[in-house]
Every structure is written in C-alpha cells, then in structure tokens.
Amino acid sequence: MNRVWLFRCVNQSGETVATHVWQWRVEARDGTVSVSRRTFHTLPECVADAKLEGFMGEVDATTGTFMTHYYEVEVGDFGDIVLRPRAQPND
C-alpha cells in the first residue's frame, strides 16, 4: 500500500503511424521498481492490469479521472499521473 504509482501515456511508433499507449510503473518504499510488461491502448486497461499488481483505485473511462480513497493524485512532468499514498485513507 505504501507504493507510488505512475501512469504514463507514451508515443509508440509503428510502420506508418505513431499511436499513444499507456503503461504503469510502481515504486516501493525500499526503492524496488516494477513496470507493466506491456502497453495498453486505454488508461482503464492499464489501470485494470495495475490492479493485478496491487493498485487500489479506479479510473472513470469517460474523463480519465482517478477515483480513490488511498492516494493523492497529481499530474507530474510530461503529463504523467502520479498517485502517492495518503497519510490517512479517506472514508
């Protein structure tokens, strides 16, 4: 639960077209980093995969807004979405 999650939209170049895909990254307190094994076409797909690794939140597919009681949400450099653990989860 004390891990920092990052969701990033990246450019992926194909033979003829560049597309935007999502990937997640998580860092534990001890500095251990894990990343998604693949990229995802949508943020909700990316979040669903992150939940398999312990992420505790949802994202509204229509707005891209995170809904969570466990994390403070901020937009980082390059539009990265960073979720840091709250000191006290909201009820």
LINMO-V372216 format. One record per run of one state. SS is the DSSP state (alpha for helix, beta for strand, coil for the rest). FROM is the first residue (numbers start at 1). TO is the last residue. If there is no record, write none. Layout:
ss=SS from=FROM to=TO
ss=SS from=FROM to=TO
This chain:
ss=coil from=1 to=3
ss=beta from=4 to=13
ss=coil from=14 to=17
ss=beta from=18 to=27
ss=coil from=28 to=32
ss=beta from=33 to=35
ss=coil from=36 to=39
ss=beta from=40 to=40
ss=coil from=41 to=42
ss=alpha from=43 to=52
ss=coil from=53 to=57
ss=beta from=58 to=59
ss=coil from=60 to=65
ss=beta from=66 to=67
ss=coil from=68 to=70
ss=beta from=71 to=75
ss=coil from=76 to=76
ss=alpha from=77 to=79
ss=coil from=80 to=80
ss=beta from=81 to=85
ss=coil from=86 to=91
